[in-house]
Amino acid sequence: MVESAPPSKDDLAAAGLRLEIADAVATVTLSRPERRNAMTGRTWTTLAHVGHTLPPSVRIVVIKGEGSTFSSGIDLAMFSPEGVEGEASVLRNIGDDTESRAALDATIAAYQEGFLWLRRPDIVSIAAVRGHAIGAGFQLALACDLRVLADDAQLCMKEPALGLVPDLTGTKPLVDIVGVSRAIELCLTARSVGAAEARELRLAELVVEGAELDAAVRDLVAALSATAPEAAAATKELLLQAPHNTLDEQVVVERRAQADRLNALARQLGM
């Protein structure tokens, strides 16, 4: 069920998050600095809650980490018998029977919702990454439309080294950006990618000195905000369709989208 009310400050704090909304910009901060902003199941379901309840006025979402690290990834306590405080262990009730597998599938799908909403056409999402973005942290950055990295950023897809797979929507954008061969190399070696290499691999739109990261993100937000909301959303939707369409298919959806825009402009002019 989609939530109608936004998460409370207490809900956000319990999930290791902060949310600030100023005009058309929402800033989500991963806020567990004592755990290097490690994330849990509650983090991801609360991120989904944030996405489902954003005010319609929000056009830009910035994701960042508190302190010197974006995120150290999944909190490994999730795999302990005790689980994370306030959350059950993900290994509880694991089984290979149909019911157990369906329950696990539903759990992971709920976690993935915390990442999927960042691709919505009506918003532009920006990951502001300083320090490490490991595993789930890397996947969260990949879920965003744009990535701005400080020069000390380190990206790493750690899950295979832990006996797991990347399951938080990260494999598709990674392959789309760097190609299958490089994605295999990055995932199966679990090596770190520094900011300079990330820029070469197109994993970063911009790399700046650490002290300039916040200013660079503000400048990007200002530039994006200058485009009319309806045109921005329609254009992003077109661009998201383009990789899956043939040229013949894409020119058709371009015509339809432009017709919608021209009709909207005519209505605004009273024509």
Phi, psi and omega in degrees: 000136179279131182288149178257332180254143180292160178295145179285168177299323178294318178298316180297315181297320179296333180268358182076037183228155166232148179227126175234132178238122178231109183056242186264010186240126173253131177245120178253123181248126171287119193230066170229062187300333179291343176244023182053038177059034173298147185248155180232176176304321179295324176303313186287320179291328177286325172302318177299318178300317177302311182298322182287342187239015176298140174300146180300341181286343182285126180245336185228135178238126177251128176250127179214169178249147176284136178083211189267003182229134174294299175192136176278005175097209182290140174285112186296347175297341176300335183261004177277160178301328182278334184076181175284148180306126180085359180227144178285151175299140178292345180274354179292134177063022174290136179199165182260005177282164186301317182295316181294318180293323178294320179295318178294319178302317180294323179295312180295321178300321178295322176296318182297331179299334178291346181251324189295325185294340181292348179264002182303142181296334186279356176229158168245126183254139183232127171264122176257104193249120168237147181068214187275138168233095190250138173056245180301330177293318176297317180295325176295318176297320179293334179290340182277155179292322186227146179233122175248121186248138165287158185290353175261008183294145176224120180255138182206128175265093193274341192307314181300327178292343178261007182082016183241182172237156174288113187237015182251048173073011187276339187291322181295305179296327179298312179295319179301324185277311189252350183091160185297314186298312180294323178298319177300313181298316182294317184287317188277344170265340183053033181279161179273143177246117178286171185299318182297315179292323178302321178294319179296324181276000182070022174278349178228133174281333184208138173236130182226165173298148185307319182293344184258000186300310183299318180295321179296320178293319177300317179298318179295316178301316180298318180295318179293324182292341182287343179274138181304135185304315184293319179293322179297314181295317180295321180291317178299320179297319177300314183294326178292329179282332191305316182297339185260353183255151165286168178300318180299319178292320184292321180294331177294313181291332174297315180298317180296317180295321180291323177299319177299316181294316181294322176296320178295318179296321179297320178296319179299327181272001180072026183264000000 
